[in-house]
Amino acid sequence: MIYIVLAWSAIYAFDHLVVKPVVILKTTDLHPLTIVSILIIGGHMFGLWGLVLGIPMFCIAKIFFQEFAGVLQRRRPQAMLPKAVQSTNSF
């Protein structure tokens, strides 16, 4: 009986600590350590809701900041660019 519980616990731990973070890595483009950190911090701070909504909220924030950085980069005036970059943008 004890071997069954130990085997089940090992499979459960492997699934939740290795397999699920790798699957989420493929779908969200986040590193597994980031995923585990989000789950630990979200679960500690917000309990069950932190575990359920931690990764989706992090992905939303990540996409928002990537798009915001892209907008800022496109709107950067030419005067702020270094001289070497200005000379190559002669179109």
Residue frames as a rotation matrix with the C-alpha (Angstrom) as fourth column:
MET 1
0.566 0.825 0.000 0.00
0.825 -0.566 0.000 0.00
0.000 0.000 -1.000 0.00
ILE 2
0.447 -0.466 -0.764 2.82
0.175 -0.792 0.585 2.42
-0.877 -0.395 -0.273 0.87
TYR 3
-0.626 -0.709 0.325 4.47
0.425 0.040 0.904 1.80
-0.654 0.704 0.276 -2.52
ILE 4
-0.069 0.694 0.717 1.27
0.981 -0.082 0.174 2.75
0.180 0.716 -0.675 -4.30
VAL 5
0.833 0.369 -0.413 1.06
0.478 -0.854 0.202 6.02
-0.278 -0.366 -0.888 -2.40
LEU 6
0.052 -0.900 -0.433 4.74
0.093 -0.428 0.899 6.78
-0.994 -0.087 0.062 -3.04
ALA 7
-0.641 -0.242 0.728 4.42
0.699 0.209 0.684 5.97
-0.318 0.947 0.035 -6.75
TRP 8
0.337 0.848 0.410 1.28
0.920 -0.388 0.047 8.08
0.199 0.362 -0.911 -7.06
SER 9
0.733 -0.111 -0.671 2.96
0.275 -0.854 0.442 10.97
-0.622 -0.508 -0.596 -5.23
ALA 10
-0.351 -0.935 -0.048 6.03
0.252 -0.143 0.957 10.79
-0.902 0.323 0.286 -7.47
ILE 11
-0.468 0.260 0.845 3.92
0.883 0.101 0.458 10.74
0.034 0.960 -0.277 -10.65
TYR 12
0.643 0.761 -0.081 1.77
0.765 -0.637 0.091 13.61
0.018 -0.121 -0.992 -9.36
ALA 13
0.446 -0.559 -0.699 4.83
0.149 -0.724 0.674 15.70
-0.883 -0.404 -0.240 -8.46
PHE 14
-0.608 -0.690 0.393 6.49
0.468 0.088 0.879 14.98
-0.641 0.719 0.270 -11.82
ASP 15
-0.086 0.679 0.729 3.32
0.980 -0.074 0.185 15.95
0.180 0.730 -0.659 -13.66
HIS 16
0.826 0.547 -0.138 2.83
0.564 -0.800 0.205 19.22
0.002 -0.247 -0.969 -11.80
LEU 17
0.530 -0.680 -0.507 6.46
-0.015 -0.605 0.796 20.27
-0.848 -0.415 -0.330 -11.53
VAL 18
-0.586 -0.804 0.104 7.78
0.053 0.089 0.995 19.18
-0.809 0.588 -0.010 -14.94
VAL 19
-0.557 0.366 0.745 5.12
0.817 0.399 0.416 18.29
-0.145 0.841 -0.522 -17.49
LYS 20
0.506 0.861 -0.045 2.64
0.842 -0.505 -0.192 21.12
-0.188 0.059 -0.980 -16.91
PRO 21
0.360 -0.402 -0.842 5.27
-0.034 -0.908 0.419 23.90
-0.932 -0.122 -0.340 -16.88
VAL 22
-0.736 -0.648 0.196 6.72
0.144 0.133 0.981 22.57
-0.662 0.750 -0.005 -20.15
VAL 23
-0.247 0.742 0.623 3.27
0.969 0.199 0.146 22.46
-0.016 0.640 -0.768 -21.77
ILE 24
0.721 0.489 -0.492 2.58
0.525 -0.848 -0.074 25.99
-0.453 -0.205 -0.868 -20.58
LEU 25
-0.168 -0.870 -0.464 6.04
0.027 -0.475 0.880 27.01
-0.985 0.135 0.104 -21.86
LYS 26
-0.757 -0.121 0.642 5.09
0.593 0.285 0.753 25.88
-0.274 0.951 -0.144 -25.36
THR 27
0.079 0.909 0.409 1.75
0.972 -0.161 0.170 27.70
0.221 0.384 -0.897 -25.33
THR 28
0.888 0.343 -0.305 2.69
0.430 -0.855 0.289 30.93
-0.161 -0.388 -0.907 -23.53
ASP 29
0.395 -0.838 0.377 6.39
0.379 -0.225 -0.897 31.32
0.837 0.497 0.229 -24.41
LEU 30
0.600 -0.222 0.768 7.34
-0.738 -0.524 0.425 31.60
0.308 -0.822 -0.479 -20.73
HIS 31
-0.436 -0.836 -0.333 10.27
-0.501 0.533 -0.682 29.85
0.748 -0.130 -0.651 -19.06
PRO 32
0.171 0.546 -0.820 9.23
0.366 0.737 0.568 27.00
0.915 -0.398 -0.074 -16.68
LEU 33
-0.583 -0.423 -0.694 10.96
0.797 -0.128 -0.591 28.70
0.161 -0.897 0.411 -13.75
THR 34
-0.921 0.326 0.215 8.89
-0.317 -0.945 0.077 31.82
0.228 0.003 0.974 -14.44
ILE 35
-0.089 0.942 -0.324 5.73
-0.313 0.282 0.907 29.72
0.946 0.182 0.270 -14.47
VAL 36
0.022 0.039 -0.999 6.55
0.768 0.639 0.042 28.01
0.640 -0.768 -0.016 -11.19
SER 37
-0.877 -0.392 -0.278 7.45
0.480 -0.678 -0.557 31.38
0.030 -0.622 0.782 -9.64
ILE 38
-0.658 0.712 0.243 4.16
-0.513 -0.661 0.548 32.91
0.551 0.236 0.800 -10.80
LEU 39
0.176 0.758 -0.628 2.25
0.056 0.630 0.775 29.99
0.983 -0.172 0.068 -9.31
ILE 40
-0.260 -0.337 -0.905 4.11
0.894 0.271 -0.358 30.14
0.366 -0.902 0.231 -5.99
ILE 41
-0.985 -0.151 -0.088 3.80
0.173 -0.918 -0.357 33.92
-0.027 -0.367 0.930 -5.63
GLY 42
-0.509 0.859 0.061 0.20
-0.529 -0.368 0.764 34.02
0.679 0.357 0.642 -6.90
GLY 43
0.144 0.549 -0.824 -0.84
0.349 0.751 0.561 31.16
0.926 -0.368 -0.084 -4.63
HIS 44
-0.500 -0.406 -0.765 0.85
0.849 -0.059 -0.524 32.73
0.167 -0.912 0.375 -1.63
MET 45
-0.997 0.044 -0.068 -0.61
-0.031 -0.983 -0.182 36.19
-0.075 -0.179 0.981 -2.20
PHE 46
-0.460 0.869 -0.181 -4.08
-0.884 -0.429 0.185 35.40
0.083 0.245 0.966 -3.54
GLY 47
-0.254 0.357 0.899 -4.70
-0.439 0.786 -0.436 31.73
-0.862 -0.505 -0.043 -2.75
LEU 48
-0.084 0.315 0.946 -6.72
0.595 0.777 -0.206 29.72
-0.800 0.545 -0.252 -5.23
TRP 49
0.892 0.449 -0.057 -7.49
0.242 -0.578 -0.779 32.77
-0.383 0.681 -0.624 -7.39
GLY 50
0.363 -0.846 -0.391 -3.77
-0.752 -0.514 0.413 33.51
-0.550 0.144 -0.823 -7.65
LEU 51
-0.481 -0.508 0.714 -3.13
-0.054 0.830 0.555 29.98
-0.875 0.229 -0.427 -8.87
VAL 52
0.188 0.669 0.719 -5.96
0.746 0.379 -0.547 30.08
-0.639 0.639 -0.428 -11.40
LEU 53
0.928 0.332 0.168 -5.44
0.364 -0.711 -0.601 33.60
-0.080 0.619 -0.781 -12.73
GLY 54
0.418 -0.832 -0.366 -1.69
0.012 -0.397 0.918 34.10
-0.908 -0.388 -0.156 -12.19
ILE 55
-0.492 -0.672 0.554 -0.41
0.528 0.276 0.803 32.89
-0.692 0.688 0.219 -15.55
PRO 56
0.149 0.569 0.809 -3.18
0.978 -0.208 -0.034 34.47
0.149 0.796 -0.587 -17.69
MET 57
0.940 0.195 -0.281 -2.72
0.261 -0.940 0.219 37.83
-0.221 -0.279 -0.935 -15.94
PHE 58
0.107 -0.975 -0.193 1.05
0.059 -0.188 0.980 37.64
-0.993 -0.116 0.038 -16.35
CYS 59
-0.415 -0.221 0.883 0.65
0.832 0.301 0.466 36.87
-0.368 0.928 0.059 -20.06
ILE 60
0.609 0.688 0.395 -1.73
0.776 -0.619 -0.118 39.80
0.163 0.378 -0.911 -20.49
ALA 61
0.803 -0.363 -0.473 0.72
-0.022 -0.811 0.585 42.12
-0.595 -0.459 -0.659 -18.74
LYS 62
-0.198 -0.930 0.311 3.63
0.341 0.232 0.911 40.76
-0.919 0.286 0.271 -20.80
ILE 63
-0.143 0.228 0.963 1.81
0.990 0.040 0.138 41.36
-0.008 0.973 -0.231 -24.10
PHE 64
0.865 0.501 -0.034 0.71
0.502 -0.863 0.052 44.82
-0.003 -0.062 -0.998 -22.99
PHE 65
0.537 -0.722 -0.436 4.26
-0.108 -0.571 0.814 45.88
-0.837 -0.390 -0.384 -22.10
GLN 66
-0.378 -0.645 0.664 5.68
0.617 0.358 0.700 44.39
-0.690 0.675 0.263 -25.32
GLU 67
0.194 0.534 0.823 3.15
0.956 -0.291 -0.037 46.33
0.220 0.794 -0.567 -27.40
PHE 68
0.942 0.142 -0.304 3.71
0.248 -0.906 0.343 49.50
-0.227 -0.398 -0.889 -25.35
ALA 69
0.099 -0.981 -0.166 7.48
0.112 -0.155 0.982 49.23
-0.989 -0.116 0.095 -25.84
GLY 70
-0.350 -0.174 0.920 6.92
0.886 0.258 0.385 48.76
-0.304 0.950 0.064 -29.58
VAL 71
0.647 0.650 0.399 4.75
0.728 -0.683 -0.068 51.87
0.228 0.335 -0.914 -29.77
LEU 72
0.786 -0.410 -0.464 7.32
0.004 -0.746 0.666 53.91
-0.619 -0.525 -0.584 -27.86
GLN 73
-0.216 -0.928 0.304 10.07
0.378 0.208 0.902 52.67
-0.900 0.310 0.306 -30.12
ARG 74
-0.125 0.242 0.962 8.12
0.991 -0.006 0.131 53.57
0.038 0.970 -0.239 -33.28
ARG 75
0.806 0.536 0.252 7.26
0.520 -0.844 0.131 57.04
0.283 0.026 -0.959 -31.95
ARG 76
0.281 -0.779 -0.561 10.81
0.636 -0.287 0.716 57.87
-0.719 -0.558 0.415 -30.87
PRO 77
0.919 0.056 -0.391 11.85
-0.198 -0.790 -0.580 61.07
-0.341 0.611 -0.714 -32.65
GLN 78
0.734 -0.665 0.136 14.82
0.485 0.374 -0.791 60.91
0.475 0.646 0.597 -35.04
ALA 79
0.383 -0.605 0.697 16.67
-0.502 -0.770 -0.393 63.55
0.775 -0.200 -0.600 -33.00
MET 80
0.568 -0.124 0.814 16.98
-0.783 0.225 0.581 61.13
-0.255 -0.967 0.031 -30.08
LEU 81
0.961 -0.231 0.150 18.64
0.264 0.929 -0.260 58.43
-0.080 0.290 0.954 -32.18
PRO 82
0.194 -0.962 -0.190 22.45
0.249 -0.139 0.958 58.21
-0.949 -0.233 0.212 -32.28
LYS 83
0.117 -0.219 -0.969 24.21
-0.751 -0.658 0.058 59.79
-0.650 0.721 -0.241 -35.31
ALA 84
-0.870 -0.492 0.024 25.17
-0.369 0.683 0.630 56.39
-0.327 0.539 -0.776 -36.78
VAL 85
-0.462 0.780 0.423 21.53
0.650 0.622 -0.437 55.28
-0.603 0.073 -0.794 -36.84
GLN 86
0.353 0.610 -0.710 20.35
-0.030 -0.751 -0.660 58.59
-0.935 0.254 -0.247 -38.35
SER 87
-0.295 -0.547 -0.784 22.76
-0.796 -0.313 0.518 58.30
-0.528 0.777 -0.343 -41.27
THR 88
-0.966 -0.053 0.253 21.52
0.067 0.893 0.445 54.79
-0.249 0.447 -0.859 -42.15
ASN 89
-0.115 0.989 0.088 17.87
0.758 0.145 -0.636 55.94
-0.642 -0.006 -0.766 -42.18
SER 90
-0.683 -0.250 -0.686 18.20
-0.142 -0.876 0.460 58.08
-0.716 0.412 0.563 -45.31
PHE 91
-0.737 0.453 0.502 15.06
0.674 0.433 0.598 57.04
0.053 0.779 -0.624 -47.13
